[in-house]
Amino acid sequence: MAELNSLYREVILDHFKCPRGKKMIECPDVTFEGYNPVCGDEVKIAIKIQDGFIQDVAVNSIGCAISVAAGSMLAELLPGKSLAEAEELGKAFEGLLKGEIEGLPEDIGDLESLEGVSRFPVRVKCAMLAWKTIQHAVGLLKEGTPSKERISTEDATTEASRSEAGAEKHNGANHVC
Amino acid sequence: MTTAIQTLGASLRKDFPIFSRKVHGKRVVYLDNAATTQKPLSVIEALSRYYSTMNANVHRGIHTLAEEATGAYEGARKAVARFLGARPEEVVFTKNATEAINFVALGWARHRLKRGDAIVLTEMEHHANLVPWILLAREIGLELRYIPIDAEGKLRLETLAKLIDHKVRLVALVHASNVLGTINPVEAVIEEAKKVGAKVLVDAAQSLPHLRVNVRALDCDFLAFSAHKMLGPTGVGVLYGKMDALEETVPVLGGGEMIERVTYDSVTFNQIPWRFEAGTPNIADVIAFLPALAYLESLDSKTSIQHEQNLSQAAIEALERMGFRVLGPKAPNERVGVVSWTSEFAHPHDTATILDQFGVAVRAGHHCAQPLMHKLGLAATTRASFYIYNDMDDVEMLIEALKEVRSYFG
């Protein structure tokens, strides 16, 4: 079961069992919810920034080992980074999942352990969920005003789910303090 | 009975070419039959034979090929009718069960129901028998009511009398749940619906592959199912409708085949059932559904369901011993061969990935029944679904692979 060992490495299982960043942040600058309709996985992201640098990240996931571990690793890596640096890291991570392991940045940390996912194409979306969600949140922070609260790995948000997301906004899912 | 059961399982697998291939170096243990079943050689050959020997469009041609294709296509309709205990003109070919249900929603309910009328569904519906009604309810202002389920995932029949009152015009319910495995006592629901004159649509996509249904005896008004879940090709569904119900139904799709006379500003329709089959139908796949039905008819359906229930029971006992929580009815005879489970330690997607490395194909996710999952407080389950060609070796391989899941996550 060498293939399985390359997918479920110790470090991934550790992040899955004890996810970092699983917490609430008081008055985050942006909150964002990601959803994978194929499997029902969900991730809630909250980010606090100060002087253009990410100060704190909360990642609350409901999902498989791969999606929870990826979110946990990002929560560990992002604090201290500028929005541009966060995007760079995300780009490198996307490349890693496509099997591009040349030229990885030194600060990719535990994310490198998710390299094995590239050999399981149906699981790439799991690994991408948290990053895709953070990417949207970072995009909103750069624009200034959050306009969307919920994204889907299928990029096909229907009218119904948009209005649902709108309802969540009133419930405080998208506070901008 | 035991001897009969021994003729199922591995001895049938030789009829299915796919079982000669390997996945990750292992034999295929196919336990995703509720999603789609594998196809016997006779079905695959019928597809090829049609294209090789009689390919032509149906109903319109005068030439020999067209005549043969039409004969085979209409022959399949007769075979389906016989299988259901219906008349051929009560059998409408669609592309799948979903389309069949949509035809009832858009062709019948949309024109016969008015604001304030109610439709009764169950809490265990597949999106196929849920979303069409939500859309219609939104469009014309209908009330949707749901027959609740109990802790075992069975319908709470004591609620029927109250739920099905004079406002109810249609009861649309699933015969067997694709998540819980529950076989619903549709007869009791139909009896209650008749009391108020409501029509009944049965979603038989998960039941007909396992249980023989006689629509006349059942006395439902509509029944929908898909060929690909019962050995047939993809792209073929069936809408059975009682003649009076089909007469109340308007065609949802317009085009060739479904007309009698067309002018620049008017149209009259072809007879039932052809008026519901606009455009060139899925001729090849409909014709190839015939050997699938013949294959099922060559087996004793009571023995088959008993076989699947035995496999389910063995799987359920092993799963529970290993600490997994199995959904659905406790009594084996109250379910089809569908077994869904959850666990505290392993997510269904991880479970399915690990099982796949053992050649074991299962389903992980919400199974197109999100409201049910929400009601159960779950995001996803892992599901194994058994069919006639599975056997105890398959169950053992499933359990063996689950031990690996435990070793990673337990």
Chai-1 contact restraints between the chains, C-beta under 6 A:
chainA,res_idxA,chainB,res_idxB,connection_type,confidence,min_distance_angstrom,max_distance_angstrom,comment,restraint_id
A,L4,B,Q357,contact,1.0,0.0,6.0,A-B,restraint_1
A,Y8,B,Y408,contact,1.0,0.0,6.0,A-B,restraint_2
A,C39,B,H349,contact,1.0,0.0,6.0,A-B,restraint_3
A,C39,B,G365,contact,1.0,0.0,6.0,A-B,restraint_4
A,C39,B,A380,contact,1.0,0.0,6.0,A-B,restraint_5
A,G40,B,H366,contact,1.0,0.0,6.0,A-B,restraint_6
A,G40,B,A379,contact,1.0,0.0,6.0,A-B,restraint_7
A,G40,B,A380,contact,1.0,0.0,6.0,A-B,restraint_8
A,I62,B,A379,contact,1.0,0.0,6.0,A-B,restraint_9
A,C64,B,H347,contact,1.0,0.0,6.0,A-B,restraint_10
A,C64,B,H349,contact,1.0,0.0,6.0,A-B,restraint_11
A,C64,B,D350,contact,1.0,0.0,6.0,A-B,restraint_12
A,A65,B,D350,contact,1.0,0.0,6.0,A-B,restraint_13
